[in-house]
């Protein structure tokens, strides 16, 4: 596991091993508490965080490693990103030198780097994340980028795997767009779609017209589903999408129209305030479980009663962020292969 930028880059045995490892850490939180006493993990947060920051710091420290948090622009230099451009502005250091230095101090780096929201191709290709990774001499973990959130995806996959006793294939999974006052990025819905399709679920992307996900992501999800016995479809009818669902995963995201006409995207988004997960919609499911990555706006994305009276997995998902990230660090620092993890477990 040279880097973990996107689970599409990681083979199936490693993906499955990480799910199993997350379950082991869930069952034995203090397992391997001193395994990585000789390691340091640099965590670079360009954007705000609660679950990701706390769970990554705890994951590293509970495995014996030393977490070091950097928040650019708050106590550090501002970083420049463009190459072959004289740095005559306010940025004092180029990202290449900053990452180069950090990778000499640390044995792994995590970075949170949201979408810029101005250039669709740049965001969907994760250009800044790839620039960061290219400058590093140590493994880089994507803590949410413009286009992907692999840590959330592994946590969610582990929760679903446990909830359905590993029998996720054929279960109906609805990725439910919801209204939000802001045009949120697509990293979580992209990774959620790819995660559920990789588990062989029958995934329905329910969204209003104008809020389609990237065609390349949809195609990748369909390939994943076909390889694992599932399916991927789309609908603009939130009510019928819920019929017979085993899981309803709510997530807001902005439309691609924001890149060329932000005002038009905003108007279209605000015309769909009825896209909210309600108890009435959950009643149409097959005793369906509600999921959300958090933070969630109550009364906007989902009704309070859905969260409070359930069944809901949103706090399980948050808990599993810790277990999943321990699994990722273990894989990264144990030779990067399922075989290395298995041999380590046998030895211990």
HUCORTA-V456015 format. One record per residue. N is the residue number from 0. SS is DSSP state (2 for helix, 1 for strand, 0 for the rest). PSI is psi in whole degrees, 0 to 359 (none if undefined). OMEGA is omega as a letter, one per 30 degrees, with the letter a starting at -180 (NA if undefined). Layout:
# HUCORTA-V456015
{{N:SS:PSI:OMEGA} {N:SS:PSI:OMEGA}}
This chain:
# HUCORTA-V456015
{{0:0:81:a} {1:0:307:l} {2:0:158:l} {3:1:91:l} {4:0:328:a} {5:0:132:a} {6:2:341:l} {7:2:338:l} {8:2:352:a} {9:0:135:a} {10:0:165:a} {11:2:316:l} {12:2:322:l} {13:2:318:l} {14:2:312:a} {15:2:323:l} {16:2:323:l} {17:2:322:l} {18:2:314:l} {19:2:319:a} {20:2:322:l} {21:2:320:l} {22:2:321:l} {23:2:319:l} {24:2:327:l} {25:2:323:a} {26:2:335:a} {27:0:80:a} {28:0:327:a} {29:0:8:a} {30:0:133:l} {31:0:42:a} {32:0:337:a} {33:0:21:a} {34:0:324:a} {35:0:46:l} {36:0:338:a} {37:0:9:a} {38:0:150:l} {39:1:138:a} {40:1:117:l} {41:1:131:a} {42:1:113:a} {43:1:113:a} {44:1:101:l} {45:0:345:a} {46:0:162:a} {47:0:156:a} {48:0:146:l} {49:0:291:a} {50:2:313:a} {51:2:314:a} {52:2:310:a} {53:2:315:a} {54:2:324:l} {55:2:319:l} {56:2:316:l} {57:2:319:l} {58:2:314:l} {59:2:311:a} {60:2:324:l} {61:2:345:l} {62:0:3:l} {63:0:353:a} {64:0:166:a} {65:1:113:l} {66:1:138:l} {67:1:120:a} {68:1:132:l} {69:1:129:l} {70:0:94:a} {71:0:136:a} {72:0:352:l} {73:0:86:a} {74:0:358:l} {75:0:172:l} {76:0:155:l} {77:0:144:a} {78:1:137:l} {79:1:149:a} {80:0:332:a} {81:0:143:l} {82:0:155:l} {83:0:37:l} {84:0:119:a} {85:0:134:a} {86:0:78:a} {87:0:0:a} {88:0:209:a} {89:0:347:a} {90:0:128:a} {91:0:345:a} {92:1:142:l} {93:1:149:a} {94:2:331:a} {95:2:317:l} {96:2:320:a} {97:2:311:a} {98:2:323:l} {99:2:318:l} {100:2:312:a} {101:2:324:a} {102:2:349:l} {103:2:338:l} {104:2:323:a} {105:0:162:l} {106:0:358:l} {107:1:153:l} {108:1:136:l} {109:1:145:a} {110:1:134:l} {111:1:123:a} {112:0:90:a} {113:0:170:l} {114:0:143:l} {115:0:331:l} {116:0:15:a} {117:0:338:a} {118:0:107:a} {119:2:311:a} {120:2:320:a} {121:2:318:l} {122:2:311:a} {123:2:335:l} {124:0:357:a} {125:0:48:a} {126:2:315:a} {127:2:322:l} {128:2:317:a} {129:2:326:l} {130:2:317:l} {131:2:310:a} {132:2:322:a} {133:2:334:a} {134:0:354:a} {135:0:142:l} {136:0:0:l} {137:0:165:a} {138:1:143:l} {139:1:132:l} {140:1:130:l} {141:1:113:a} {142:0:16:l} {143:0:120:a} {144:0:194:l} {145:0:324:a} {146:0:349:a} {147:0:155:l} {148:0:76:a} {149:2:330:l} {150:2:316:l} {151:2:320:a} {152:2:318:l} {153:2:319:l} {154:2:314:a} {155:2:318:l} {156:2:320:a} {157:2:320:l} {158:2:315:l} {159:2:319:l} {160:2:316:a} {161:2:319:a} {162:2:320:a} {163:0:18:l} {164:0:43:l} {165:0:2:a} {166:0:63:a} {167:0:336:a} {168:0:132:l} {169:0:352:l} {170:0:142:a} {171:1:123:a} {172:1:117:a} {173:1:118:l} {174:1:104:a} {175:1:108:l} {176:1:144:l} {177:0:157:l} {178:0:151:l} {179:0:145:a} {180:0:345:l} {181:0:154:l} {182:0:89:a} {183:0:156:l} {184:0:176:a} {185:0:8:a} {186:2:311:a} {187:2:310:l} {188:2:323:l} {189:2:309:a} {190:2:326:l} {191:2:316:l} {192:2:313:a} {193:2:323:l} {194:2:309:a} {195:2:323:l} {196:2:327:l} {197:2:336:l} {198:0:3:l} {199:0:22:a} {200:0:159:l} {201:1:100:a} {202:1:131:l} {203:1:120:l} {204:1:109:a} {205:1:116:a} {206:0:152:l} {207:0:162:l} {208:0:138:a} {209:0:357:a} {210:0:36:l} {211:0:149:l} {212:0:168:a} {213:0:136:a} {214:2:322:l} {215:2:322:l} {216:2:318:l} {217:2:318:l} {218:2:318:l} {219:2:320:l} {220:2:320:l} {221:2:322:l} {222:2:318:l} {223:2:315:a} {224:2:316:a} {225:2:324:a} {226:2:340:a} {227:2:15:l} {228:0:15:a} {229:0:198:a} {230:1:163:l} {231:1:129:l} {232:1:172:a} {233:1:154:l} {234:1:154:l} {235:0:20:l} {236:0:103:a} {237:2:328:a} {238:2:307:a} {239:2:333:l} {240:2:325:a} {241:2:342:a} {242:0:120:l} {243:0:9:a} {244:0:145:l} {245:0:337:l} {246:1:135:l} {247:1:113:a} {248:1:109:a} {249:1:138:l} {250:1:132:l} {251:0:145:l} {252:0:154:l} {253:0:159:l} {254:0:158:l} {255:2:344:l} {256:2:337:a} {257:2:333:a} {258:2:334:a} {259:0:336:a} {260:0:81:a} {261:2:324:a} {262:2:321:l} {263:2:320:l} {264:2:317:l} {265:2:316:l} {266:2:318:l} {267:2:319:l} {268:2:315:a} {269:2:346:l} {270:0:358:a} {271:0:39:a} {272:0:345:l} {273:0:354:l} {274:0:84:a} {275:0:146:l} {276:1:113:a} {277:0:167:l} {278:2:329:l} {279:2:318:l} {280:2:321:l} {281:2:332:l} {282:2:341:l} {283:0:349:a} {284:0:174:l} {285:0:74:a} {286:0:43:a} {287:0:148:l} {288:1:137:l} {289:1:140:l} {290:1:147:l} {291:0:143:a} {292:0:342:a} {293:0:148:g} {294:0:152:a} {295:0:140:l} {296:0:109:l} {297:1:139:l} {298:0:356:l} {299:0:304:l} {300:0:321:a} {301:1:149:l} {302:0:147:l} {303:2:319:a} {304:2:328:l} {305:2:318:l} {306:2:319:a} {307:2:332:a} {308:2:348:l} {309:0:198:g} {310:0:135:a} {311:1:143:a} {312:0:9:a} {313:2:325:l} {314:2:330:l} {315:2:319:l} {316:2:316:a} {317:2:317:l} {318:2:317:a} {319:2:348:l} {320:2:319:l} {321:2:311:a} {322:2:319:a} {323:2:321:a} {324:2:330:l} {325:2:320:l} {326:2:318:l} {327:2:314:l} {328:2:320:l} {329:2:318:l} {330:2:319:a} {331:2:321:a} {332:2:6:l} {333:0:26:l} {334:0:352:l} {335:0:22:l} {336:0:152:l} {337:2:324:a} {338:2:319:l} {339:2:320:l} {340:2:316:a} {341:2:315:a} {342:2:323:l} {343:2:316:a} {344:2:320:l} {345:2:321:a} {346:2:331:a} {347:0:none:NA}}
